[in-house]
Structures are given as C-alpha cells and as structure tokens.
Amino acid sequence: MYAAVRGTRLFFDIDGAGLVPDGEAMRERPVAMLVHGGPGGDHGGFKPSMSPLSERMQLIYFDHRGQGRSDPADPATYTLDENVEDMEALRKHLGLGPIVSIGTSYGGMVAMAHAARYPDAVSHLLLIVTAAHGGFVTRARQTLEERGTAMQRQVCEMLWDGGFRSADEMRRFYDVMGPLYARKHDPVAAEVGRRRATYAPEPLNRAFGPTGFLRHFDLRPELGRITAPTLILAGRHDWICPPEFSEEIHRLIPGSDLRIFEDSSHSIRVDEPQALLDAIVGFLVYRRPA
C-alpha cells in the first residue's frame, strides 16, 4: 500500500486489527508506527520479530522515502528532518490519533525528533538502541578499533567514507559486521534476512559520509519537549549506539524509563527477542499518558 505525501509515495503495511470484538462492543486497539533503521534499509527487519505485538495493537510499518518499497525522491531530501515530516504526514494521511511510536537505531532518531516536534501526535514513545546526536559516530569508530577485526574495520571505511555503490556492497557490509551487531549472530539466518531486504546506498551515504547529516545532528535541545511516556532500551554490548547514549537520552526526557539488556548488542531483536517484546508490552500496560 502506498500513501502519496510530501511529493513522494511512502510504502506502508498493516499488521493486526484496529477494532476487535469485545462482548457487545467493538474495542479500539492502540496503533503503533514502527520506524526502521539504516538509513538505506527497509521495514522488513521488524518481521516477524515484532509481529507478536499485533495481538495487542495495530502495527503500521513503513519505508522511509527513497528506501525499501517507497518511491525515490530528490536525494537532497534524504535527511532526518524530512523523514520526521514524512512520518507525521503519513500519520495524518491514515487518519490516526496519537500513536505508539517505536523507533530502532536510526528509526529511534526519527521517532525521537517526531515526538519532540509533534508531542500531541504520540501517546507512547519507545526508543531502541539509538542516540540523540552525532557523537555516536565518533564513539562507534573508537569501539571498532577496540573490538573489531581487521576485516570489520576495512568494510567500515566504506561507511565512514559514504562510498557504497550498490546493494550488494551493503549486503557485504552487514555480512562482515553481523557478529558485532548481534551477540547471537546466526550467519545462515542473517543471510536469509539480507536476501529479503531491499538496500539503497544513497540514503546511507548521505547519512554517514564525511559531510553526512548524522555527523552533526543534535536533538538534545529538543528532548525536553517530549511529553509522551517514554521507554529507552539499550544493549550493553552495542558497538554503534552504546548504552551511554541511551543514558543521556534518559536524563534529558522528563520521566522516561531506561532498561539496558545485559546480553544484547545492537540487535536486541536477535539477542533477547522475548525480553524485548515483554518490555514493550509491559511498558504500554503500566505507563499511561498523563
């Protein structure tokens, strides 16, 4: 399904009913928008790991402009700010009220900025393995020097240089980096996921390259505007968005909750999948909007 918004078309998909029978009435479930990472990937990494959440809420997956199954757009618009505006435009296009916003990695940056700029649009905010400013890039490069193999350091040069030329080069990157992204990395399962994925080099290069927007963005001054109950989830062994960045977000979002998964790296969905789902559901149950 496609939504024509802001001069492009965004692909979106829906999992779960919005209205369910409850005795003599139809009960409305919460709606969650899941914001994928990258940039340069698609929403498919959420499937099927996040699908069990559809038993409690309606899930809206979407691909950022120029990525996944969404239409290409002017590459100059492949930015964090544009992705935030696209997310809000899609929410309005679908006629949604306040949403449960679930963002992971780069998607957490988009979800964080969206919740700060459109506080009335978000009922709950869940930020998974993310960061609020470009300092995470410098920290990731340091971690890579400390923990990475020679091959991992080599493939990351393409990331830091903004030099990906094809989807196959991106698949190669994730193949080599897999053991750093997940402590329970399964090469066979990861390869299946990479074959399913749609990769777009241009948005990734424009984000991480020498002049990329992820080098200099800073959401910290905006975080005090977030009013939604917020849960921040981090992986203790995360190489690219380590817990220090989640701890910082926790300090800056009033009343937020923080949980660090001790046996996880960047991909909590792989390392501790059930614990991740339990944390999300538990938060939605006990934290009500003010």
Summary of the structure (lengths in Angstrom):
residues: 290
radius of gyration: 17.9
end to end distance: 33.9
largest distance: 63.3
contacts: 997
relative contact order: 0.15
helix: 47%
strand: 19%
